[in-house]
Amino acid sequence: MEKTALFSETLKGSSRTYFFDLRQANNGKPYLSVVESRKNQEGEYERARLLIFSDDFEKFSEVLNKAITHQPGASA
């Protein structure tokens, strides 16, 4: 069964493309799917997917923001 898409955006980086899709699961709860796509040395595309469920959105966002602000050269 096709999941209901609530939001979708693509981010093109220098060597990777990221796909952000907010979808609605069968139980009605939203989840975020983040897919990274990149070409390998043979020219084939490789994909990796991460699912973040709505129960964890706030905690995930907090940890992601901490990680971003702790990178070298980041302004606090």
ROPA-917722 format. One record per residue (C-alpha): residue number from 1; x, y, z. Coordinates in steps of 0.001 Angstrom, whole numbers, plus 500000, padded with zeros to 6 digits. Layout:
REC  num      xx      yy      zz
REC  NUM       X       Y       Z
...
This chain:
REC  num      xx      yy      zz
REC    1  500000  500000  500000
REC    2  501278  503470  499078
REC    3  502060  505693  502057
REC    4  500494  509155  502090
REC    5  503082  511859  501285
REC    6  502737  514948  503478
REC    7  505938  516789  502466
REC    8  508813  516159  500080
REC    9  512020  518061  499371
REC   10  515303  517272  497645
REC   11  518692  518643  498647
REC   12  521531  518380  496121
REC   13  524965  518373  497705
REC   14  528329  518346  495956
REC   15  528484  514561  495519
REC   16  525252  513353  497121
REC   17  521547  513962  496873
REC   18  519276  513805  499901
REC   19  515551  513154  499720
REC   20  513386  514212  502682
REC   21  509888  512740  502688
REC   22  507367  513148  505476
REC   23  504818  510381  505121
REC   24  501861  509007  507010
REC   25  502082  505408  508177
REC   26  499166  502973  508107
REC   27  498475  503768  511779
REC   28  498028  507463  510879
REC   29  501275  508647  512515
REC   30  503812  510644  510497
REC   31  507384  509528  509947
REC   32  510348  511080  508178
REC   33  512262  509152  505532
REC   34  515721  510523  504676
REC   35  517412  508909  501683
REC   36  520998  509565  500605
REC   37  521867  508772  497003
REC   38  525382  508840  495565
REC   39  527335  507364  492666
REC   40  529909  504731  493469
REC   41  533195  504246  491586
REC   42  531453  502033  489014
REC   43  528983  504823  488227
REC   44  526050  503038  489851
REC   45  523815  504796  492355
REC   46  523851  503620  495958
REC   47  521112  504554  498377
REC   48  520863  504540  502155
REC   49  517633  505219  504024
REC   50  516910  506385  507546
REC   51  513417  506413  509054
REC   52  512607  508682  511987
REC   53  509279  508087  513662
REC   54  507125  510902  515047
REC   55  507646  509794  518663
REC   56  511340  510632  518216
REC   57  511138  513858  516122
REC   58  511889  516236  518982
REC   59  514742  514180  520469
REC   60  516235  513583  517019
REC   61  516088  517303  516224
REC   62  517791  518214  519515
REC   63  520671  515793  518973
REC   64  521069  516823  515324
REC   65  521276  520496  516334
REC   66  523863  519662  519013
REC   67  525960  517771  516480
REC   68  525782  520622  513964
REC   69  526802  523274  516502
REC   70  529741  521164  517703
REC   71  531409  520906  514310
REC   72  534684  522808  513882
REC   73  534073  526350  512663
REC   74  530380  526419  513546
REC   75  529043  529546  515189
REC   76  527342  528878  518511
